[in-house]
Amino acid sequence: MLPVSLTVSILAVLVAAVTLLVIVRTPKKLLLQSQATDQWAFYQAKIYVCTKCKAWSTCWCTISPVGQRKKRDTAGEYKKKLERYESDKDNISEKAKDLEKERDVVRPPR
């Protein structure tokens, strides 16, 4: 059992060392591209949520059997969420564009 545990321990240390070397040597341009891609995915998710809020707001106002006041309150909540998501969406796209600009400026390692 001792030889097996020593071998596993040595392999774990080697894998950790290789991982650190890969992280240190990863070009900044690749990391910036990955961050920009993540931001664009987040942006697309916000667009999806905005579309969903618009649909629910419209649906709730037209077919809800609840009282008029409740309809207005619920529709107002969806509209507030929609405004917040719209502003978030703009901030996210700006951040993604900034990351892409920074990526384009970075020189590849030699």
MODELLER restraints for C-alpha pairs under 7 A, 6 or more apart:
rsr = mdl.restraints
at = mdl.atoms
rsr.add(forms.Gaussian(group=physical.xy_distance, feature=features.Distance(at['CA:27:A'], at['CA:109:A']), mean=6.73, stdev=0.5))
rsr.add(forms.Gaussian(group=physical.xy_distance, feature=features.Distance(at['CA:29:A'], at['CA:103:A']), mean=5.20, stdev=0.5))
rsr.add(forms.Gaussian(group=physical.xy_distance, feature=features.Distance(at['CA:29:A'], at['CA:106:A']), mean=6.12, stdev=0.5))
rsr.add(forms.Gaussian(group=physical.xy_distance, feature=features.Distance(at['CA:32:A'], at['CA:99:A']), mean=6.09, stdev=0.5))
rsr.add(forms.Gaussian(group=physical.xy_distance, feature=features.Distance(at['CA:32:A'], at['CA:103:A']), mean=5.54, stdev=0.5))
rsr.add(forms.Gaussian(group=physical.xy_distance, feature=features.Distance(at['CA:33:A'], at['CA:100:A']), mean=6.75, stdev=0.5))
rsr.add(forms.Gaussian(group=physical.xy_distance, feature=features.Distance(at['CA:33:A'], at['CA:103:A']), mean=6.50, stdev=0.5))
rsr.add(forms.Gaussian(group=physical.xy_distance, feature=features.Distance(at['CA:36:A'], at['CA:96:A']), mean=4.84, stdev=0.5))
rsr.add(forms.Gaussian(group=physical.xy_distance, feature=features.Distance(at['CA:36:A'], at['CA:99:A']), mean=5.56, stdev=0.5))
rsr.add(forms.Gaussian(group=physical.xy_distance, feature=features.Distance(at['CA:36:A'], at['CA:100:A']), mean=6.14, stdev=0.5))
rsr.add(forms.Gaussian(group=physical.xy_distance, feature=features.Distance(at['CA:39:A'], at['CA:92:A']), mean=6.32, stdev=0.5))
rsr.add(forms.Gaussian(group=physical.xy_distance, feature=features.Distance(at['CA:39:A'], at['CA:96:A']), mean=5.34, stdev=0.5))
rsr.add(forms.Gaussian(group=physical.xy_distance, feature=features.Distance(at['CA:40:A'], at['CA:93:A']), mean=6.79, stdev=0.5))
rsr.add(forms.Gaussian(group=physical.xy_distance, feature=features.Distance(at['CA:40:A'], at['CA:96:A']), mean=6.30, stdev=0.5))
rsr.add(forms.Gaussian(group=physical.xy_distance, feature=features.Distance(at['CA:43:A'], at['CA:89:A']), mean=5.68, stdev=0.5))
rsr.add(forms.Gaussian(group=physical.xy_distance, feature=features.Distance(at['CA:43:A'], at['CA:92:A']), mean=5.95, stdev=0.5))
rsr.add(forms.Gaussian(group=physical.xy_distance, feature=features.Distance(at['CA:43:A'], at['CA:93:A']), mean=6.34, stdev=0.5))
rsr.add(forms.Gaussian(group=physical.xy_distance, feature=features.Distance(at['CA:46:A'], at['CA:85:A']), mean=6.30, stdev=0.5))
rsr.add(forms.Gaussian(group=physical.xy_distance, feature=features.Distance(at['CA:46:A'], at['CA:89:A']), mean=5.97, stdev=0.5))
rsr.add(forms.Gaussian(group=physical.xy_distance, feature=features.Distance(at['CA:50:A'], at['CA:82:A']), mean=5.59, stdev=0.5))
rsr.add(forms.Gaussian(group=physical.xy_distance, feature=features.Distance(at['CA:50:A'], at['CA:85:A']), mean=6.24, stdev=0.5))
rsr.add(forms.Gaussian(group=physical.xy_distance, feature=features.Distance(at['CA:53:A'], at['CA:78:A']), mean=5.81, stdev=0.5))
rsr.add(forms.Gaussian(group=physical.xy_distance, feature=features.Distance(at['CA:53:A'], at['CA:82:A']), mean=6.07, stdev=0.5))
rsr.add(forms.Gaussian(group=physical.xy_distance, feature=features.Distance(at['CA:57:A'], at['CA:75:A']), mean=5.03, stdev=0.5))
rsr.add(forms.Gaussian(group=physical.xy_distance, feature=features.Distance(at['CA:57:A'], at['CA:78:A']), mean=5.63, stdev=0.5))
rsr.add(forms.Gaussian(group=physical.xy_distance, feature=features.Distance(at['CA:57:A'], at['CA:79:A']), mean=6.99, stdev=0.5))
rsr.add(forms.Gaussian(group=physical.xy_distance, feature=features.Distance(at['CA:60:A'], at['CA:71:A']), mean=6.72, stdev=0.5))
rsr.add(forms.Gaussian(group=physical.xy_distance, feature=features.Distance(at['CA:60:A'], at['CA:75:A']), mean=6.64, stdev=0.5))
rsr.add(forms.Gaussian(group=physical.xy_distance, feature=features.Distance(at['CA:61:A'], at['CA:71:A']), mean=5.81, stdev=0.5))
rsr.add(forms.Gaussian(group=physical.xy_distance, feature=features.Distance(at['CA:61:A'], at['CA:75:A']), mean=6.36, stdev=0.5))
rsr.add(forms.Gaussian(group=physical.xy_distance, feature=features.Distance(at['CA:64:A'], at['CA:71:A']), mean=6.96, stdev=0.5))
